[in-house]
Amino acid sequence: MMMNKKVIVYIGNDFSKRSNYNSTMNTLSGLFETEGYQVVKSSGKKNKFLRILAMCSTVLKYSRTADYILIDTFSTLNFYYALVVSQLARALKIRYIPILHGGNLPKRLDNNRALCKAIFKNSYKNIAPSMYLKTHFEKKHYKTEYVPNVITIKDYFYKERKVITPNLLWVRAFDKIYNPQMAIEVLYHVKKLYPEAKLCMVGPEKDQSRKLCENLISMYELIDAVTFTGLLRKEEWHHLSENYDVFINTTNIDNTPVSVIEAMALGLPVISTNIGGLPFLIEDGVDGILVNCNDAEQMSQEISKLIEETSINMARKARKKVEHFDWTYVAEKWKSILS
């Protein structure tokens, strides 16, 4: 343990108290505390205006004692939280560290050059949880360090699937950028060969995507083959996953999704679209399978191959890869950054 606690102000969306969602912010904060850091999180306000006010208020409150400000940085509206907080930290001369999450951040670098320069050129460090974002940021001459998303590997029961059944699992928010309708299209194609095929979709509703999925289910007459669970706690969907044999990721925009990392840890063969940071996480045909974006037929064909030619080695290699995302490895990187 550290003799004098360093103080970290962690800025992001802290919704863990009023939802089942165990965010990266919540996970990482807890792990920092086990290492002896004092962590102050902000903000859990639902209203976006009140949230940014709370974030700025927290930075001002701890301006004399904070050693570092960590800022979860996304590519959508939350990008502007990072902009405001980072510039406040600059004015107060506090070292701030953007943690890059948004799969569409490379487009931000092209389309919002001045704003990105204000954030990323003046930061103490930029942290990328994927080589995908590290590569893009370094192309723009922003010094960036790779620190992977962290999991606690002992919490993931590895189930070896010696037989693959057409039971599909999808875990993500119902949001158009994650393309949940493709999962329904995939099931439709899989059922042509395997009438017993099932799909379970885990995640909260963010837009009209779930309604669109329900329309497809009705059109394809799949009502008895699809289960919606809503948002589940991490432990709940991990337990649920033991009843499924293939994890599908249908996203159109992404960085390095924690749900995919978790599926790999649980022994689920992963088939994903090949966008964003996914090709940096999954080696196609070695520890997972990559298909073209929005190509439901190709994904269904790969599922069929998995069922007919079960490859235990693929799942074993995936598990071995994500073991290096455990805190025992990642902690040393963070300690070096926060030294």
C-alpha positions in Angstrom: 0.0 0.0 0.0 1.1 3.6 -0.6 2.1 5.7 2.4 0.7 9.0 1.1 -2.5 8.5 -0.9 -2.5 10.1 -4.3 -5.9 11.7 -5.2 -7.5 10.8 -8.5 -10.6 12.7 -9.7 -12.3 10.4 -12.2 -14.7 12.1 -14.6 -17.2 10.0 -16.5 -20.8 8.7 -16.4 -21.1 7.1 -12.9 -24.5 5.4 -13.2 -23.6 2.2 -11.3 -25.7 3.2 -8.2 -28.9 3.4 -10.1 -28.5 0.7 -12.7 -27.1 -2.8 -13.0 -24.4 -1.6 -15.3 -20.9 -2.1 -14.0 -19.0 0.4 -16.1 -15.2 0.6 -16.8 -15.2 3.7 -14.6 -16.7 1.7 -11.7 -14.4 -1.3 -12.2 -11.2 0.8 -12.6 -12.0 3.1 -9.7 -12.4 0.1 -7.3 -9.1 -1.4 -8.5 -7.3 1.9 -8.0 -8.6 2.0 -4.4 -7.2 -1.5 -3.8 -3.8 -0.1 -4.7 -4.1 2.7 -2.2 -5.3 5.6 -4.3 -8.1 7.9 -3.2 -10.6 8.1 -6.0 -13.4 10.7 -6.3 -15.9 10.0 -9.1 -18.2 12.4 -11.0 -20.9 12.4 -12.1 -24.0 10.3 -11.6 -26.5 13.0 -12.6 -29.0 11.9 -15.2 -29.6 15.4 -16.6 -26.8 16.2 -19.0 -26.6 19.9 -18.0 -26.5 19.0 -14.3 -23.9 16.3 -15.0 -21.4 18.7 -16.6 -22.0 21.2 -13.7 -21.3 18.4 -11.2 -18.2 17.4 -13.1 -16.8 20.9 -13.1 -17.8 21.5 -9.5 -15.9 18.3 -8.4 -12.8 19.5 -10.3 -12.9 22.9 -8.6 -13.5 21.3 -5.2 -10.4 19.1 -5.5 -8.3 21.5 -7.5 -5.8 21.9 -4.6 -5.6 18.2 -3.7 -6.0 16.3 -6.9 -2.9 14.7 -8.4 -4.6 13.6 -11.6 -7.9 14.0 -13.4 -8.9 10.9 -15.4 -11.5 11.7 -18.1 -13.5 9.0 -19.9 -13.5 10.3 -23.5 -16.1 9.2 -26.0 -16.8 10.1 -29.6 -20.5 11.2 -29.3 -22.0 13.9 -27.1 -19.8 12.9 -24.1 -16.9 14.2 -26.1 -17.9 17.7 -25.0 -17.7 16.7 -21.4 -14.1 15.8 -22.0 -13.5 19.1 -23.7 -15.0 21.3 -20.9 -13.3 19.3 -18.1 -9.9 19.2 -19.8 -9.8 22.9 -20.4 -10.9 23.6 -16.8 -8.0 21.3 -15.7 -5.6 23.2 -17.9 -6.7 26.5 -16.4 -6.2 25.1 -12.9 -2.9 23.5 -13.9 -3.9 20.0 -12.9 -2.6 17.0 -14.8 -5.4 15.4 -16.8 -5.5 12.1 -18.6 -8.1 11.3 -21.3 -9.0 7.6 -21.4 -10.1 7.0 -25.0 -13.2 4.9 -25.4 -15.1 6.1 -28.4 -14.9 3.9 -31.5 -15.6 6.9 -33.7 -12.8 9.1 -32.1 -10.7 8.8 -35.3 -13.4 10.7 -37.1 -13.4 13.3 -34.4 -9.6 13.7 -35.0 -10.4 14.6 -38.6 -13.6 16.6 -38.2 -12.8 18.5 -35.0 -9.1 19.2 -35.2 -9.0 22.3 -33.1 -11.1 20.8 -30.3 -9.1 17.6 -30.3 -5.8 19.5 -30.2 -7.0 21.5 -27.2 -7.8 18.2 -25.4 -5.1 15.8 -26.5 -2.1 18.0 -27.1 -2.2 19.5 -23.6 -2.9 16.3 -21.7 -0.4 14.7 -19.3 -1.0 11.4 -21.1 -3.5 10.0 -23.5 -4.5 6.4 -22.7 -5.8 4.1 -25.4 -7.4 0.7 -24.3 -6.9 -0.6 -27.8 -4.0 -0.6 -30.3 -6.6 0.6 -32.8 -7.0 4.0 -31.1 -3.3 4.2 -30.2 -2.5 3.9 -33.9 -4.9 6.5 -35.0 -3.9 9.0 -32.3 -0.2 8.5 -33.0 -0.8 9.2 -36.7 -2.0 12.6 -35.6 1.1 13.1 -33.5 -0.6 12.7 -30.1 1.5 10.8 -27.7 -0.6 7.9 -26.6 0.0 4.9 -24.3 -1.7 1.5 -24.6 -3.4 0.2 -21.4 -6.0 -2.5 -22.1 -9.4 -2.6 -20.6 -9.2 -4.5 -17.4 -11.0 -7.6 -16.2 -10.5 -9.7 -13.1 -9.9 -13.1 -14.8 -10.6 -15.2 -11.7 -14.2 -14.0 -11.8 -14.7 -15.6 -15.2 -15.6 -19.3 -15.3 -14.2 -20.8 -18.4 -16.6 -23.3 -19.9 -15.0 -25.6 -22.6 -17.6 -26.3 -25.3 -16.8 -29.6 -26.9 -20.0 -29.4 -28.9 -21.3 -26.2 -30.4 -25.1 -25.8 -30.6 -26.9 -23.0 -32.5 -27.7 -21.1 -29.3 -26.5 -17.5 -29.9 -25.8 -14.8 -27.3 -25.7 -11.0 -28.0 -24.7 -8.6 -25.3 -24.9 -4.8 -26.0 -27.2 -1.8 -25.7 -30.0 -1.6 -28.2 -28.5 1.3 -30.1 -28.3 1.8 -33.8 -24.5 2.0 -33.8 -24.4 -1.6 -32.4 -26.8 -2.8 -35.2 -28.9 -5.3 -33.1 -31.2 -5.9 -36.1 -28.3 -7.8 -37.7 -28.5 -10.3 -34.9 -32.1 -11.1 -35.9 -31.1 -11.4 -39.5 -28.3 -13.8 -38.5 -30.8 -16.0 -36.6 -33.1 -16.0 -39.6 -30.4 -17.4 -41.8 -29.1 -19.9 -39.1 -32.6 -21.3 -38.6 -32.7 -22.3 -42.3 -30.1 -25.0 -41.5 -30.8 -25.4 -37.7 -34.5 -25.0 -37.0 -33.8 -25.4 -33.2 -31.6 -22.2 -33.2 -32.1 -19.7 -30.4 -31.0 -16.1 -29.8 -30.7 -14.3 -26.4 -30.2 -10.5 -26.5 -29.0 -8.9 -23.3 -28.9 -5.1 -22.9 -30.8 -1.9 -22.2 -32.8 0.1 -24.7 -31.1 3.3 -25.9 -33.2 4.2 -29.0 -35.8 2.5 -31.2 -33.6 -0.4 -32.1 -35.4 -2.9 -29.9 -38.7 -2.0 -31.6 -37.1 -2.5 -35.0 -35.8 -5.9 -33.8 -39.3 -6.9 -32.7 -40.7 -5.9 -36.1 -38.1 -8.2 -37.8 -39.0 -11.0 -35.4 -42.6 -10.7 -36.3 -41.9 -10.6 -40.0 -39.6 -13.7 -39.9 -41.9 -15.5 -37.4 -39.1 -15.9 -34.9 -41.1 -15.0 -31.8 -40.4 -18.4 -30.0 -36.7 -18.2 -30.9 -35.7 -14.9 -29.4 -35.4 -13.8 -25.7 -34.9 -10.3 -24.5 -33.5 -10.0 -20.9 -33.1 -6.3 -20.6 -30.1 -5.0 -18.7 -28.4 -7.6 -16.5 -25.7 -7.4 -13.9 -22.4 -8.7 -15.1 -22.6 -11.8 -12.9 -26.1 -12.5 -14.2 -25.3 -12.6 -17.9 -22.1 -14.5 -17.1 -24.2 -17.2 -15.5 -26.7 -17.0 -18.4 -23.9 -17.5 -20.9 -23.4 -21.1 -19.8 -26.6 -21.9 -21.8 -25.2 -20.5 -25.0 -22.4 -21.6 -27.4 -21.7 -18.7 -29.8 -21.3 -15.0 -29.0 -22.1 -12.6 -31.8 -21.1 -9.0 -32.0 -22.9 -7.1 -34.8 -21.7 -3.5 -34.2 -21.1 -0.9 -36.9 -18.9 1.4 -34.8 -16.7 0.1 -31.9 -13.4 0.3 -30.1 -12.5 -2.7 -28.0 -15.8 -3.8 -26.3 -15.5 -5.2 -22.8 -18.4 -7.6 -23.5 -16.4 -9.3 -26.3 -13.4 -9.5 -24.0 -15.6 -11.1 -21.3 -17.1 -13.6 -23.8 -13.5 -14.7 -24.7 -12.8 -15.1 -21.0 -15.9 -17.2 -20.6 -15.0 -19.7 -23.4 -17.6 -18.5 -25.8 -16.4 -18.6 -29.5 -16.8 -15.0 -30.8 -17.9 -14.0 -34.2 -17.8 -10.2 -34.8 -17.9 -7.6 -37.5 -14.5 -6.5 -38.5 -14.8 -2.8 -37.7 -12.9 -0.3 -35.5 -10.8 -2.0 -32.9 -12.1 -5.5 -33.3 -9.4 -6.6 -35.8 -6.8 -5.4 -33.2 -8.5 -7.6 -30.5 -9.4 -10.7 -32.5 -7.0 -12.5 -34.8 -9.4 -13.9 -37.5 -9.5 -17.7 -37.5 -7.1 -18.0 -34.6 -8.9 -16.7 -31.4 -12.2 -15.6 -33.0 -13.9 -14.9 -36.3 -14.4 -11.6 -38.2 -17.0 -10.9 -40.8 -17.9 -8.0 -43.0 -20.0 -5.2 -41.4 -23.7 -5.8 -41.7 -23.2 -9.1 -43.5 -25.7 -11.4 -41.7 -25.4 -14.2 -44.3 -21.6 -14.4 -43.9 -21.9 -14.4 -40.1 -24.5 -17.2 -40.3 -22.2 -19.2 -42.5 -19.4 -18.9 -40.0 -21.7 -20.0 -37.2 -22.5 -23.1 -39.3 -18.8 -23.9 -39.7 -18.3 -23.6 -36.0 -21.2 -26.0 -35.3 -19.9 -28.5 -37.9 -16.2 -28.1 -37.1 -16.0 -27.4 -33.4 -12.6 -25.8 -32.6 -11.8 -26.0 -28.9 -8.3 -24.5 -29.6 -9.9 -21.2 -30.8 -11.7 -20.6 -27.5 -8.6 -21.7 -25.5 -6.4 -19.2 -27.4 -9.0 -16.5 -26.8 -9.0 -17.1 -23.1 -5.2 -17.1 -23.0 -5.1 -13.7 -24.8 -7.5 -12.0 -22.4 -5.8 -13.3 -19.3 -3.3 -10.5 -20.0 -6.1 -8.0 -19.4 -6.2 -9.1 -15.8 -5.4 -6.4 -13.2 -2.2 -8.2 -12.1 -0.8 -7.2 -15.5 -2.5 -3.9 -16.1 -1.9 -2.5 -12.6 1.8 -2.0 -13.2 1.1 0.1 -16.3 -1.2 2.3 -14.4 1.2 2.7 -11.5 3.9 3.8 -13.9 1.6 6.4 -15.5 0.4 7.7 -12.1 3.9 7.7 -10.4 
